[in-house]
Amino acid sequence: MEEIVLGIGITALAGAFATVAGAAEDTESDIGSQGDPNSQVQLAPQMGYIHRIFNKAISGEPPAYGAWCAIGAGVAWALMQINYNPALAIILGSVIAVFVQGIYCTSGYLGRIASLAKFQQPVYIDIIKSLLSVTMAHAFVAIFCTVAMCYLMASALHHPFALPLLGLVWGIALGAAGSATGNPFYGKERQYQNQKYGAGVPISASGNIVRYAEAGQRSSLDNGWFTTKFAGPASGICFGLIVFLELWRTVLFEKMMNGWGAIIMGVVLILVFTFIDRWVEVWGRKTYGPYTTEEASS
């Protein structure tokens, strides 16, 4: 019983770390325009729409955060092997991973914008100065929380995977959760808020992102301010639930039926969430229906 109580406590703590990591990851990726909507940001200058968005994506969010969390976890693991304090090792590992992230952000932005020189898209040095530190700060929070969560799994729950491998796996999951949950807020509700709700993006509007804010040109800080209120918390809840339910089913049901209990419970959870998703989709379509053009009032 004591082992189960300890496991549930570790599960709750890991879920809390994951929630913070998910919110920080999505905010960082939205400020840096590292997600599906970035294709339109990259296309905008080619269509004649010059912008001040921090276009620093070097890959999709899952492989990027898989690499950064693996670096952070790997360095932390190496330091702990030479008797560093675990908390200090995780902090130092996260700092080194963030420096790698900052290098990729700088080279990614300069490289992408340099490739658009023929379309008169300038490189804004003030964007690098003002936004690089912001993305690195959010990335540090995301990496630190993820590595700390992985350390709890390895040390307290005796996970068979080594800490660097856990960092890689959960880093990929972190990026996938933020990409799937937070990107619609950044793309549909921010970059294309000038389009009618539900109308989609016609070919004629390709690259025609919103480039002006309440005062002057819109920057990525404006996008981060918006998505922090909606996309960040939603991504945090998504990743937090993934981690919590994964560990919860393992802690409670792993010893049932020689491990098959945890597998069966995982399948049950997938079916339950599939049913809920389908019910919400059908309810939404029946309630709001397809997009229709507003009729002019007579």
Buried (B, 14 or more C-beta within 10 A) or exposed (E): EEEEEEBBEBBEBBBBBBBBBBBBBBBBBBBBBBBBBBBBBBBBBEBEBEBBBBBBBBBBBBBBBBBBBBBBBBBBBBBBEEEBEBEEBBBBBBBBBBEBBBEBBEEBBBEBBEEBEEEEBEEBEEBBEBBBEBBBBBBBBBBBBBBBBBBBBBEBBEBEBBBBBBBBBBBBBBBBBBBBBBBBBBBBBBBBEEBEEEEEBEEEBBBBBBBEBEEEEBBBBBBBBBBBEBBBBBBBBBBBBBBBBBBBBBBBBBEEEEEEBBBBBBEEBEEEEEEEEEEEEEEEEEEEEEEEEEEEEE
